[in-house]
Amino acid sequence: MFTGIIESLGEVIATRQEGSNMVITIRSSLAPELKIDQSVAHNGVCLTVTRVDNESYDIVAVAETLIKSNIGQLTPGQKVNLERAMIFNGRIDGHLVQGHVDSTGECVSVTPQNGSWEFRFRYPEQFAGLIVEKGSICLNGISLTIYNVTNTEFTIAVIPYTFEHTNISAVQPGHTINLEFDILGKFVARQLAVRS
């Protein structure tokens, strides 16, 4: 489990295909603290550390992950939002995040707001029942509050700290982002579907 509060920005230094899998090497200040088999969220996708040294580590993304997220679009030099799994004796500053991306979305617009930024995103209409006004969403691993919600679009506001310390600063119209909808909403939707 994660909280959607980004710990660090990593940098992709290499990618390679191994069959249908993609092996990604990440340079990060977190590397010396990691160990093989740990879960780390990368742009909100929970992936397992398979190799580690003092400066970098490897993760492997399987075909399903490459299809459902933007992980397969990563190239050397790109920044990646990183969060290690939460410790259950600490505060949950964002919201409960599984690291299981539900879908991707597309950036529609970025509007500077004199000290903050407003981003508008389009998402698949099949997930409209999981999004509520002023609810939580995990976008590229970042816990954010959504507003101006429609059945296909929503808006987020980004403060300077988040803009400077995550890869949201690189998102432009047309870019693909990872979306994980609030787990509570997913459970409620499932229960309603089963009972009807």
mmCIF file of the C-alpha atoms, coordinates in Angstrom:
data_MODEL
# 
_entry.id   MODEL 
# 
loop_
_atom_site.group_PDB 
_atom_site.id 
_atom_site.type_symbol 
_atom_site.label_atom_id 
_atom_site.label_alt_id 
_atom_site.label_comp_id 
_atom_site.label_asym_id 
_atom_site.label_entity_id 
_atom_site.label_seq_id 
_atom_site.pdbx_PDB_ins_code 
_atom_site.Cartn_x 
_atom_site.Cartn_y 
_atom_site.Cartn_z 
_atom_site.occupancy 
_atom_site.B_iso_or_equiv 
_atom_site.pdbx_formal_charge 
_atom_site.auth_seq_id 
_atom_site.auth_comp_id 
_atom_site.auth_asym_id 
_atom_site.auth_atom_id 
_atom_site.pdbx_PDB_model_num 
ATOM 1   C CA . MET A 1 1   ? 0.000   0.000   0.000   1.00 0.00 ? 1   MET A CA 1 
ATOM 2   C CA . PHE A 1 2   ? 1.034   3.582   -0.700  1.00 0.00 ? 2   PHE A CA 1 
ATOM 3   C CA . THR A 1 3   ? -0.218  7.056   0.161   1.00 0.00 ? 3   THR A CA 1 
ATOM 4   C CA . GLY A 1 4   ? 0.277   8.981   -3.073  1.00 0.00 ? 4   GLY A CA 1 
ATOM 5   C CA . ILE A 1 5   ? 2.843   11.279  -1.454  1.00 0.00 ? 5   ILE A CA 1 
ATOM 6   C CA . ILE A 1 6   ? 5.897   11.232  -3.726  1.00 0.00 ? 6   ILE A CA 1 
ATOM 7   C CA . GLU A 1 7   ? 9.187   10.628  -1.916  1.00 0.00 ? 7   GLU A CA 1 
ATOM 8   C CA . SER A 1 8   ? 11.607  11.239  -4.721  1.00 0.00 ? 8   SER A CA 1 
ATOM 9   C CA . LEU A 1 9   ? 12.090  11.697  -8.446  1.00 0.00 ? 9   LEU A CA 1 
ATOM 10  C CA . GLY A 1 10  ? 14.070  8.963   -10.154 1.00 0.00 ? 10  GLY A CA 1 
ATOM 11  C CA . GLU A 1 11  ? 15.606  9.074   -13.618 1.00 0.00 ? 11  GLU A CA 1 
ATOM 12  C CA . VAL A 1 12  ? 15.290  6.336   -16.214 1.00 0.00 ? 12  VAL A CA 1 
ATOM 13  C CA . ILE A 1 13  ? 18.816  5.452   -17.348 1.00 0.00 ? 13  ILE A CA 1 
ATOM 14  C CA . ALA A 1 14  ? 18.093  2.365   -19.472 1.00 0.00 ? 14  ALA A CA 1 
ATOM 15  C CA . THR A 1 15  ? 15.288  0.166   -20.768 1.00 0.00 ? 15  THR A CA 1 
ATOM 16  C CA . ARG A 1 16  ? 15.392  -3.188  -22.507 1.00 0.00 ? 16  ARG A CA 1 
ATOM 17  C CA . GLN A 1 17  ? 12.925  -5.800  -23.689 1.00 0.00 ? 17  GLN A CA 1 
ATOM 18  C CA . GLU A 1 18  ? 13.076  -9.334  -22.308 1.00 0.00 ? 18  GLU A CA 1 
ATOM 19  C CA . GLY A 1 19  ? 10.402  -11.245 -24.168 1.00 0.00 ? 19  GLY A CA 1 
ATOM 20  C CA . SER A 1 20  ? 7.112   -9.453  -23.475 1.00 0.00 ? 20  SER A CA 1 
ATOM 21  C CA . ASN A 1 21  ? 8.592   -7.794  -20.361 1.00 0.00 ? 21  ASN A CA 1 
ATOM 22  C CA . MET A 1 22  ? 10.387  -4.468  -20.105 1.00 0.00 ? 22  MET A CA 1 
ATOM 23  C CA . VAL A 1 23  ? 13.340  -4.108  -17.719 1.00 0.00 ? 23  VAL A CA 1 
ATOM 24  C CA . ILE A 1 24  ? 13.830  -0.525  -16.558 1.00 0.00 ? 24  ILE A CA 1 
ATOM 25  C CA . THR A 1 25  ? 16.906  0.801   -14.752 1.00 0.00 ? 25  THR A CA 1 
ATOM 26  C CA . ILE A 1 26  ? 16.249  3.777   -12.475 1.00 0.00 ? 26  ILE A CA 1 
ATOM 27  C CA . ARG A 1 27  ? 18.848  6.112   -10.948 1.00 0.00 ? 27  ARG A CA 1 
ATOM 28  C CA . SER A 1 28  ? 17.628  7.280   -7.549  1.00 0.00 ? 28  SER A CA 1 
ATOM 29  C CA . SER A 1 29  ? 18.829  8.581   -4.203  1.00 0.00 ? 29  SER A CA 1 
ATOM 30  C CA . LEU A 1 30  ? 16.592  5.850   -2.705  1.00 0.00 ? 30  LEU A CA 1 
ATOM 31  C CA . ALA A 1 31  ? 18.688  3.062   -4.272  1.00 0.00 ? 31  ALA A CA 1 
ATOM 32  C CA . PRO A 1 32  ? 21.056  2.546   -1.288  1.00 0.00 ? 32  PRO A CA 1 
ATOM 33  C CA . GLU A 1 33  ? 18.024  1.989   0.971   1.00 0.00 ? 33  GLU A CA 1 
ATOM 34  C CA . LEU A 1 34  ? 16.290  -0.524  -1.297  1.00 0.00 ? 34  LEU A CA 1 
ATOM 35  C CA . LYS A 1 35  ? 16.570  -4.276  -1.366  1.00 0.00 ? 35  LYS A CA 1 
ATOM 36  C CA . ILE A 1 36  ? 15.559  -6.912  -3.861  1.00 0.00 ? 36  ILE A CA 1 
ATOM 37  C CA . ASP A 1 37  ? 11.845  -7.913  -3.612  1.00 0.00 ? 37  ASP A CA 1 
ATOM 38  C CA . GLN A 1 38  ? 10.715  -4.531  -2.241  1.00 0.00 ? 38  GLN A CA 1 
ATOM 39  C CA . SER A 1 39  ? 7.697   -2.836  -3.791  1.00 0.00 ? 39  SER A CA 1 
ATOM 40  C CA . VAL A 1 40  ? 8.141   0.705   -5.076  1.00 0.00 ? 40  VAL A CA 1 
ATOM 41  C CA . ALA A 1 41  ? 5.488   2.775   -6.866  1.00 0.00 ? 41  ALA A CA 1 
ATOM 42  C CA . HIS A 1 42  ? 6.725   4.211   -10.178 1.00 0.00 ? 42  HIS A CA 1 
ATOM 43  C CA . ASN A 1 43  ? 4.341   6.846   -11.553 1.00 0.00 ? 43  ASN A CA 1 
ATOM 44  C CA . GLY A 1 44  ? 1.811   5.102   -9.326  1.00 0.00 ? 44  GLY A CA 1 
ATOM 45  C CA . VAL A 1 45  ? 2.555   1.568   -10.564 1.00 0.00 ? 45  VAL A CA 1 
ATOM 46  C CA . CYS A 1 46  ? 3.661   -0.914  -7.902  1.00 0.00 ? 46  CYS A CA 1 
ATOM 47  C CA . LEU A 1 47  ? 6.730   -2.729  -9.251  1.00 0.00 ? 47  LEU A CA 1 
ATOM 48  C CA . THR A 1 48  ? 9.225   -5.074  -7.610  1.00 0.00 ? 48  THR A CA 1 
ATOM 49  C CA . VAL A 1 49  ? 12.926  -4.247  -7.275  1.00 0.00 ? 49  VAL A CA 1 
ATOM 50  C CA . THR A 1 50  ? 14.917  -7.020  -9.013  1.00 0.00 ? 50  THR A CA 1 
ATOM 51  C CA . ARG A 1 51  ? 18.470  -5.613  -8.862  1.00 0.00 ? 51  ARG A CA 1 
ATOM 52  C CA . VAL A 1 52  ? 19.999  -2.858  -6.763  1.00 0.00 ? 52  VAL A CA 1 
ATOM 53  C CA . ASP A 1 53  ? 23.323  -1.045  -6.320  1.00 0.00 ? 53  ASP A CA 1 
ATOM 54  C CA . ASN A 1 54  ? 24.337  2.222   -4.653  1.00 0.00 ? 54  ASN A CA 1 
ATOM 55  C CA . GLU A 1 55  ? 23.057  4.447   -7.459  1.00 0.00 ? 55  GLU A CA 1 
ATOM 56  C CA . SER A 1 56  ? 20.399  2.545   -9.371  1.00 0.00 ? 56  SER A CA 1 
ATOM 57  C CA . TYR A 1 57  ? 18.046  -0.412  -9.417  1.00 0.00 ? 57  TYR A CA 1 
ATOM 58  C CA . ASP A 1 58  ? 16.025  -2.478  -11.883 1.00 0.00 ? 58  ASP A CA 1 
ATOM 59  C CA . ILE A 1 59  ? 12.325  -3.189  -12.089 1.00 0.00 ? 59  ILE A CA 1 
ATOM 60  C CA . VAL A 1 60  ? 10.437  -5.432  -14.506 1.00 0.00 ? 60  VAL A CA 1 
ATOM 61  C CA . ALA A 1 61  ? 7.095   -4.469  -16.066 1.00 0.00 ? 61  ALA A CA 1 
ATOM 62  C CA . VAL A 1 62  ? 5.043   -7.333  -17.527 1.00 0.00 ? 62  VAL A CA 1 
ATOM 63  C CA . ALA A 1 63  ? 2.845   -7.035  -20.626 1.00 0.00 ? 63  ALA A CA 1 
ATOM 64  C CA . GLU A 1 64  ? -0.331  -6.244  -18.614 1.00 0.00 ? 64  GLU A CA 1 
ATOM 65  C CA . THR A 1 65  ? 1.431   -3.324  -16.909 1.00 0.00 ? 65  THR A CA 1 
ATOM 66  C CA . LEU A 1 66  ? 2.737   -2.028  -20.220 1.00 0.00 ? 66  LEU A CA 1 
ATOM 67  C CA . ILE A 1 67  ? -0.777  -2.125  -21.712 1.00 0.00 ? 67  ILE A CA 1 
ATOM 68  C CA . LYS A 1 68  ? -2.597  -0.507  -18.765 1.00 0.00 ? 68  LYS A CA 1 
ATOM 69  C CA . SER A 1 69  ? -0.107  2.235   -17.819 1.00 0.00 ? 69  SER A CA 1 
ATOM 70  C CA . ASN A 1 70  ? 2.395   4.717   -19.244 1.00 0.00 ? 70  ASN A CA 1 
ATOM 71  C CA . ILE A 1 71  ? 5.360   2.659   -17.968 1.00 0.00 ? 71  ILE A CA 1 
ATOM 72  C CA . GLY A 1 72  ? 6.021   1.275   -21.454 1.00 0.00 ? 72  GLY A CA 1 
ATOM 73  C CA . GLN A 1 73  ? 6.494   4.837   -22.741 1.00 0.00 ? 73  GLN A CA 1 
ATOM 74  C CA . LEU A 1 74  ? 9.427   5.542   -20.403 1.00 0.00 ? 74  LEU A CA 1 
ATOM 75  C CA . THR A 1 75  ? 12.729  6.363   -22.106 1.00 0.00 ? 75  THR A CA 1 
ATOM 76  C CA . PRO A 1 76  ? 16.199  7.231   -20.786 1.00 0.00 ? 76  PRO A CA 1 
ATOM 77  C CA . GLY A 1 77  ? 16.336  10.712  -19.277 1.00 0.00 ? 77  GLY A CA 1 
ATOM 78  C CA . GLN A 1 78  ? 12.691  10.797  -18.186 1.00 0.00 ? 78  GLN A CA 1 
ATOM 79  C CA . LYS A 1 79  ? 11.801  11.522  -14.562 1.00 0.00 ? 79  LYS A CA 1 
ATOM 80  C CA . VAL A 1 80  ? 9.677   9.041   -12.604 1.00 0.00 ? 80  VAL A CA 1 
ATOM 81  C CA . ASN A 1 81  ? 7.664   9.690   -9.423  1.00 0.00 ? 81  ASN A CA 1 
ATOM 82  C CA . LEU A 1 82  ? 8.811   7.269   -6.686  1.00 0.00 ? 82  LEU A CA 1 
ATOM 83  C CA . GLU A 1 83  ? 7.192   6.186   -3.440  1.00 0.00 ? 83  GLU A CA 1 
ATOM 84  C CA . ARG A 1 84  ? 8.192   3.278   -1.237  1.00 0.00 ? 84  ARG A CA 1 
ATOM 85  C CA . ALA A 1 85  ? 5.486   1.172   0.413   1.00 0.00 ? 85  ALA A CA 1 
ATOM 86  C CA . MET A 1 86  ? 3.939   2.813   3.448   1.00 0.00 ? 86  MET A CA 1 
ATOM 87  C CA . ILE A 1 87  ? 4.805   1.901   7.022   1.00 0.00 ? 87  ILE A CA 1 
ATOM 88  C CA . PHE A 1 88  ? 1.604   1.330   8.966   1.00 0.00 ? 88  PHE A CA 1 
ATOM 89  C CA . ASN A 1 89  ? 2.792   3.188   12.059  1.00 0.00 ? 89  ASN A CA 1 
ATOM 90  C CA . GLY A 1 90  ? 2.955   6.509   10.210  1.00 0.00 ? 90  GLY A CA 1 
ATOM 91  C CA . ARG A 1 91  ? 0.544   9.143   8.959   1.00 0.00 ? 91  ARG A CA 1 
ATOM 92  C CA . ILE A 1 92  ? -1.388  8.661   5.749   1.00 0.00 ? 92  ILE A CA 1 
ATOM 93  C CA . ASP A 1 93  ? -0.906  12.125  4.300   1.00 0.00 ? 93  ASP A CA 1 
ATOM 94  C CA . GLY A 1 94  ? -2.540  11.378  0.936   1.00 0.00 ? 94  GLY A CA 1 
ATOM 95  C CA . HIS A 1 95  ? -5.053  8.539   0.629   1.00 0.00 ? 95  HIS A CA 1 
ATOM 96  C CA . LEU A 1 96  ? -4.822  4.734   0.480   1.00 0.00 ? 96  LEU A CA 1 
ATOM 97  C CA . VAL A 1 97  ? -3.260  3.790   -2.847  1.00 0.00 ? 97  VAL A CA 1 
ATOM 98  C CA . GLN A 1 98  ? -2.623  0.235   -4.022  1.00 0.00 ? 98  GLN A CA 1 
ATOM 99  C CA . GLY A 1 99  ? -0.230  0.946   -6.866  1.00 0.00 ? 99  GLY A CA 1 
ATOM 100 C CA . HIS A 1 100 ? -2.602  -0.892  -9.231  1.00 0.00 ? 100 HIS A CA 1 
ATOM 101 C CA . VAL A 1 101 ? -3.288  1.432   -12.156 1.00 0.00 ? 101 VAL A CA 1 
ATOM 102 C CA . ASP A 1 102 ? -6.874  1.207   -13.422 1.00 0.00 ? 102 ASP A CA 1 
ATOM 103 C CA . SER A 1 103 ? -6.448  3.120   -16.653 1.00 0.00 ? 103 SER A CA 1 
ATOM 104 C CA . THR A 1 104 ? -4.568  5.867   -18.377 1.00 0.00 ? 104 THR A CA 1 
ATOM 105 C CA . GLY A 1 105 ? -5.858  9.350   -19.069 1.00 0.00 ? 105 GLY A CA 1 
ATOM 106 C CA . GLU A 1 106 ? -4.831  12.183  -21.345 1.00 0.00 ? 106 GLU A CA 1 
ATOM 107 C CA . CYS A 1 107 ? -3.889  15.720  -20.412 1.00 0.00 ? 107 CYS A CA 1 
ATOM 108 C CA . VAL A 1 108 ? -6.286  18.161  -22.102 1.00 0.00 ? 108 VAL A CA 1 
ATOM 109 C CA . SER A 1 109 ? -4.898  21.457  -20.822 1.00 0.00 ? 109 SER A CA 1 
ATOM 110 C CA . VAL A 1 110 ? -2.434  23.089  -18.424 1.00 0.00 ? 110 VAL A CA 1 
ATOM 111 C CA . THR A 1 111 ? -3.305  26.563  -17.179 1.00 0.00 ? 111 THR A CA 1 
ATOM 112 C CA . PRO A 1 112 ? -0.997  28.644  -14.948 1.00 0.00 ? 112 PRO A CA 1 
ATOM 113 C CA . GLN A 1 113 ? -2.946  30.231  -12.079 1.00 0.00 ? 113 GLN A CA 1 
ATOM 114 C CA . ASN A 1 114 ? -0.549  32.903  -10.718 1.00 0.00 ? 114 ASN A CA 1 
ATOM 115 C CA . GLY A 1 115 ? 1.291   30.647  -8.270  1.00 0.00 ? 115 GLY A CA 1 
ATOM 116 C CA . SER A 1 116 ? -0.325  27.284  -8.986  1.00 0.00 ? 116 SER A CA 1 
ATOM 117 C CA . TRP A 1 117 ? -1.342  25.258  -12.045 1.00 0.00 ? 117 TRP A CA 1 
ATOM 118 C CA . GLU A 1 118 ? -4.661  23.818  -13.147 1.00 0.00 ? 118 GLU A CA 1 
ATOM 119 C CA . PHE A 1 119 ? -4.556  20.594  -15.153 1.00 0.00 ? 119 PHE A CA 1 
ATOM 120 C CA . ARG A 1 120 ? -7.534  19.148  -17.034 1.00 0.00 ? 120 ARG A CA 1 
ATOM 121 C CA . PHE A 1 121 ? -7.571  15.433  -17.881 1.00 0.00 ? 121 PHE A CA 1 
ATOM 122 C CA . ARG A 1 122 ? -9.747  13.169  -20.016 1.00 0.00 ? 122 ARG A CA 1 
ATOM 123 C CA . TYR A 1 123 ? -10.441 9.620   -18.801 1.00 0.00 ? 123 TYR A CA 1 
ATOM 124 C CA . PRO A 1 124 ? -12.470 6.628   -20.139 1.00 0.00 ? 124 PRO A CA 1 
ATOM 125 C CA . GLU A 1 125 ? -16.208 7.086   -19.467 1.00 0.00 ? 125 GLU A CA 1 
ATOM 126 C CA . GLN A 1 126 ? -16.492 3.522   -18.120 1.00 0.00 ? 126 GLN A CA 1 
ATOM 127 C CA . PHE A 1 127 ? -14.847 4.806   -14.904 1.00 0.00 ? 127 PHE A CA 1 
ATOM 128 C CA . ALA A 1 128 ? -17.224 7.762   -14.389 1.00 0.00 ? 128 ALA A CA 1 
ATOM 129 C CA . GLY A 1 129 ? -18.926 6.015   -11.459 1.00 0.00 ? 129 GLY A CA 1 
ATOM 130 C CA . LEU A 1 130 ? -15.627 5.953   -9.550  1.00 0.00 ? 130 LEU A CA 1 
ATOM 131 C CA . ILE A 1 131 ? -14.999 9.697   -9.636  1.00 0.00 ? 131 ILE A CA 1 
ATOM 132 C CA . VAL A 1 132 ? -16.732 12.193  -7.351  1.00 0.00 ? 132 VAL A CA 1 
ATOM 133 C CA . GLU A 1 133 ? -16.418 15.948  -6.939  1.00 0.00 ? 133 GLU A CA 1 
ATOM 134 C CA . LYS A 1 134 ? -13.712 16.760  -4.345  1.00 0.00 ? 134 LYS A CA 1 
ATOM 135 C CA . GLY A 1 135 ? -12.735 13.076  -4.202  1.00 0.00 ? 135 GLY A CA 1 
ATOM 136 C CA . SER A 1 136 ? -9.240  11.593  -4.325  1.00 0.00 ? 136 SER A CA 1 
ATOM 137 C CA . ILE A 1 137 ? -7.417  10.240  -7.342  1.00 0.00 ? 137 ILE A CA 1 
ATOM 138 C CA . CYS A 1 138 ? -3.894  8.922   -7.815  1.00 0.00 ? 138 CYS A CA 1 
ATOM 139 C CA . LEU A 1 139 ? -2.366  10.484  -10.925 1.00 0.00 ? 139 LEU A CA 1 
ATOM 140 C CA . ASN A 1 140 ? 1.116   9.219   -11.898 1.00 0.00 ? 140 ASN A CA 1 
ATOM 141 C CA . GLY A 1 141 ? 1.374   8.149   -8.268  1.00 0.00 ? 141 GLY A CA 1 
ATOM 142 C CA . ILE A 1 142 ? 0.406   11.547  -6.830  1.00 0.00 ? 142 ILE A CA 1 
ATOM 143 C CA . SER A 1 143 ? -2.544  11.782  -4.443  1.00 0.00 ? 143 SER A CA 1 
ATOM 144 C CA . LEU A 1 144 ? -4.678  14.683  -5.669  1.00 0.00 ? 144 LEU A CA 1 
ATOM 145 C CA . THR A 1 145 ? -8.150  16.150  -5.194  1.00 0.00 ? 145 THR A CA 1 
ATOM 146 C CA . ILE A 1 146 ? -10.390 16.383  -8.254  1.00 0.00 ? 146 ILE A CA 1 
ATOM 147 C CA . TYR A 1 147 ? -13.032 18.966  -9.148  1.00 0.00 ? 147 TYR A CA 1 
ATOM 148 C CA . ASN A 1 148 ? -15.087 20.138  -12.144 1.00 0.00 ? 148 ASN A CA 1 
ATOM 149 C CA . VAL A 1 149 ? -15.883 16.464  -12.739 1.00 0.00 ? 149 VAL A CA 1 
ATOM 150 C CA . THR A 1 150 ? -17.800 15.262  -15.806 1.00 0.00 ? 150 THR A CA 1 
ATOM 151 C CA . ASN A 1 151 ? -18.316 11.739  -17.140 1.00 0.00 ? 151 ASN A CA 1 
ATOM 152 C CA . THR A 1 152 ? -15.125 12.047  -19.200 1.00 0.00 ? 152 THR A CA 1 
ATOM 153 C CA . GLU A 1 153 ? -12.992 14.820  -17.668 1.00 0.00 ? 153 GLU A CA 1 
ATOM 154 C CA . PHE A 1 154 ? -11.773 16.237  -14.362 1.00 0.00 ? 154 PHE A CA 1 
ATOM 155 C CA . THR A 1 155 ? -9.520  19.019  -13.119 1.00 0.00 ? 155 THR A CA 1 
ATOM 156 C CA . ILE A 1 156 ? -6.763  19.113  -10.496 1.00 0.00 ? 156 ILE A CA 1 
ATOM 157 C CA . ALA A 1 157 ? -4.885  22.024  -8.951  1.00 0.00 ? 157 ALA A CA 1 
ATOM 158 C CA . VAL A 1 158 ? -1.142  21.701  -8.328  1.00 0.00 ? 158 VAL A CA 1 
ATOM 159 C CA . ILE A 1 159 ? 0.750   23.760  -5.759  1.00 0.00 ? 159 ILE A CA 1 
ATOM 160 C CA . PRO A 1 160 ? 4.356   24.855  -6.381  1.00 0.00 ? 160 PRO A CA 1 
ATOM 161 C CA . TYR A 1 161 ? 5.864   22.196  -4.091  1.00 0.00 ? 161 TYR A CA 1 
ATOM 162 C CA . THR A 1 162 ? 4.164   19.361  -5.991  1.00 0.00 ? 162 THR A CA 1 
ATOM 163 C CA . PHE A 1 163 ? 5.024   20.973  -9.331  1.00 0.00 ? 163 PHE A CA 1 
ATOM 164 C CA . GLU A 1 164 ? 8.712   21.194  -8.386  1.00 0.00 ? 164 GLU A CA 1 
ATOM 165 C CA . HIS A 1 165 ? 9.078   17.788  -6.679  1.00 0.00 ? 165 HIS A CA 1 
ATOM 166 C CA . THR A 1 166 ? 7.164   15.474  -9.042  1.00 0.00 ? 166 THR A CA 1 
ATOM 167 C CA . ASN A 1 167 ? 7.037   14.855  -12.771 1.00 0.00 ? 167 ASN A CA 1 
ATOM 168 C CA . ILE A 1 168 ? 3.696   16.680  -13.102 1.00 0.00 ? 168 ILE A CA 1 
ATOM 169 C CA . SER A 1 169 ? 5.805   19.645  -14.254 1.00 0.00 ? 169 SER A CA 1 
ATOM 170 C CA . ALA A 1 170 ? 6.615   17.733  -17.474 1.00 0.00 ? 170 ALA A CA 1 
ATOM 171 C CA . VAL A 1 171 ? 2.981   16.878  -18.288 1.00 0.00 ? 171 VAL A CA 1 
ATOM 172 C CA . GLN A 1 172 ? 1.644   18.736  -21.315 1.00 0.00 ? 172 GLN A CA 1 
ATOM 173 C CA . PRO A 1 173 ? -1.558  18.470  -23.382 1.00 0.00 ? 173 PRO A CA 1 
ATOM 174 C CA . GLY A 1 174 ? -1.615  15.123  -25.188 1.00 0.00 ? 174 GLY A CA 1 
ATOM 175 C CA . HIS A 1 175 ? 0.551   13.345  -22.592 1.00 0.00 ? 175 HIS A CA 1 
ATOM 176 C CA . THR A 1 176 ? -0.612  10.035  -21.127 1.00 0.00 ? 176 THR A CA 1 
ATOM 177 C CA . ILE A 1 177 ? -0.883  9.724   -17.342 1.00 0.00 ? 177 ILE A CA 1 
ATOM 178 C CA . ASN A 1 178 ? -1.602  6.767   -15.037 1.00 0.00 ? 178 ASN A CA 1 
ATOM 179 C CA . LEU A 1 179 ? -4.865  6.767   -13.082 1.00 0.00 ? 179 LEU A CA 1 
ATOM 180 C CA . GLU A 1 180 ? -5.770  4.794   -9.978  1.00 0.00 ? 180 GLU A CA 1 
ATOM 181 C CA . PHE A 1 181 ? -9.262  5.475   -8.699  1.00 0.00 ? 181 PHE A CA 1 
ATOM 182 C CA . ASP A 1 182 ? -10.077 5.538   -4.989  1.00 0.00 ? 182 ASP A CA 1 
ATOM 183 C CA . ILE A 1 183 ? -10.302 1.982   -3.611  1.00 0.00 ? 183 ILE A CA 1 
ATOM 184 C CA . LEU A 1 184 ? -13.326 2.880   -1.465  1.00 0.00 ? 184 LEU A CA 1 
ATOM 185 C CA . GLY A 1 185 ? -15.252 3.916   -4.561  1.00 0.00 ? 185 GLY A CA 1 
ATOM 186 C CA . LYS A 1 186 ? -14.294 0.695   -6.309  1.00 0.00 ? 186 LYS A CA 1 
ATOM 187 C CA . PHE A 1 187 ? -15.552 -1.419  -3.405  1.00 0.00 ? 187 PHE A CA 1 
ATOM 188 C CA . VAL A 1 188 ? -18.848 0.478   -3.230  1.00 0.00 ? 188 VAL A CA 1 
ATOM 189 C CA . ALA A 1 189 ? -19.353 0.172   -7.005  1.00 0.00 ? 189 ALA A CA 1 
ATOM 190 C CA . ARG A 1 190 ? -18.657 -3.564  -6.844  1.00 0.00 ? 190 ARG A CA 1 
ATOM 191 C CA . GLN A 1 191 ? -21.101 -4.108  -3.970  1.00 0.00 ? 191 GLN A CA 1 
ATOM 192 C CA . LEU A 1 192 ? -23.847 -2.196  -5.782  1.00 0.00 ? 192 LEU A CA 1 
ATOM 193 C CA . ALA A 1 193 ? -23.231 -4.227  -8.940  1.00 0.00 ? 193 ALA A CA 1 
ATOM 194 C CA . VAL A 1 194 ? -23.395 -7.546  -7.052  1.00 0.00 ? 194 VAL A CA 1 
ATOM 195 C CA . ARG A 1 195 ? -26.648 -6.603  -5.292  1.00 0.00 ? 195 ARG A CA 1 
ATOM 196 C CA . SER A 1 196 ? -28.458 -5.431  -8.425  1.00 0.00 ? 196 SER A CA 1 
# 
